[in-house]
Amino acid sequence: MVWQEHIGALHVHSRYSDGSGTVEEILRAARQAGLDHVVLTDHDSLAAAREGWGGERSGVRLMVGVEITPRGQAHVLALRVDHCEGYAARHNARALDEVVAQGGYALVAHPLGKNKPLLGIRQPPWYNWSHPAIRGLELWSYTHDWVDGVAWWRLPEAYSFWRHPESKVRGPYPGVLSMWDEMGRSRRLAGWGGVDCHAKPVPLTGWKVFGYERMFRFLRNHLFIEETEYRRDPDAAIWSALAEGRGFLAHDALADSTGARCGCLFDDGRLLQMGEEAPFAHGAVMTLSLPEEGEIRWLQDGRCRLCARGRALHGEPAGPGVYRFEVLRRGRPWLFTNPFYLR
């Protein structure tokens, strides 16, 4: 089986909702940033798909989903759907029922919510984790991380934060990581990075928070897709990889993580991919290899079992559990794999 690495950006907005760019501008930025795909998720709109923008254009594949944004309720990214009319006016559970009915699924956007009235952000946390539509979450919401760190009333500091976000953002919230680890004990739940990119201009400054190309070089998802599956149906292959958690997210502004590899090899030759589940068996070995040096932690059920500084780490699982790797680079959060579920 041959696995291909596909690099993409998740949670992007265009002029079809409240983003500043056209789809053509977004695709051009993605090409310049070296992406293989972009997941467009305009608020309560699939207009980009209706107007024929889905599919591959000059080497970049545009996947069209939708961010369901009911007033005063938490948000989800509905993926692999054909329609979303009226979903924002309904309770989320009813909208998710209809997502499932049309063969789609959902990722929870910024699961802890956000309350920033001065910025017009009022989003409660997500609670309905048991709904069958929910297949994953934004483990790291880059724009929300950035917004939380900016002291807007101190212009020099805000400017520095805008110029060098890679040295300022804190990474996934500890509460999201611990919640993800806990839920993984009873179910598989994919974790991805969402840029939540609008490329909005900041009044009176000439800045954008942030431009598309720049944002596409920050937090990226590295999916692993079986080659024949991709040749057969590229869209289905990408949607499946996102739903199953086959890959890792990385803050590629710190260092390009392309080429990192992670797997769980059993004695009988079976190779478990990130996001997959299997019965626990003695003698299995989990390995992470990196293109650059980092501070690697190997976790079981949220607790660190091994840590090392270097470009590789491997260990033998001692028993059933949810195992994953996370890596810092020069003290900054860099790479987070999806888990291996050994039951």
Secondary structure, DSSP 8 states (H G I E B T S, - for coil): --EEEEEEEEEE--TTTT-SS-HHHHHHHHHHHT-SEEEEEEET--HHHHTT--EEETTEEEEEEEEE--TTS--EEEES-S--TTGGGS-HHHHHHHHHHTT-EEEESSTT-EEEGGGTEEE-----TTSTTEEEEEEEEHHHHHHHH--TT-HHHHHHHHH-GGGT---S-HHHHHHHHHHTTTS--EEEEE--B--EEETTTTEEE--HHHHTTSEEEEEEEEHHHHHH-HHHHHHHHHHHT-EEEEETTTS--TT-EEEEE-TTS-EE-TT-EE---TT-EEEEEEEEEEEEEEEETTEEEEEEEEEEEEE---SSEEEEEEEEETTEEEEEE--EEE-
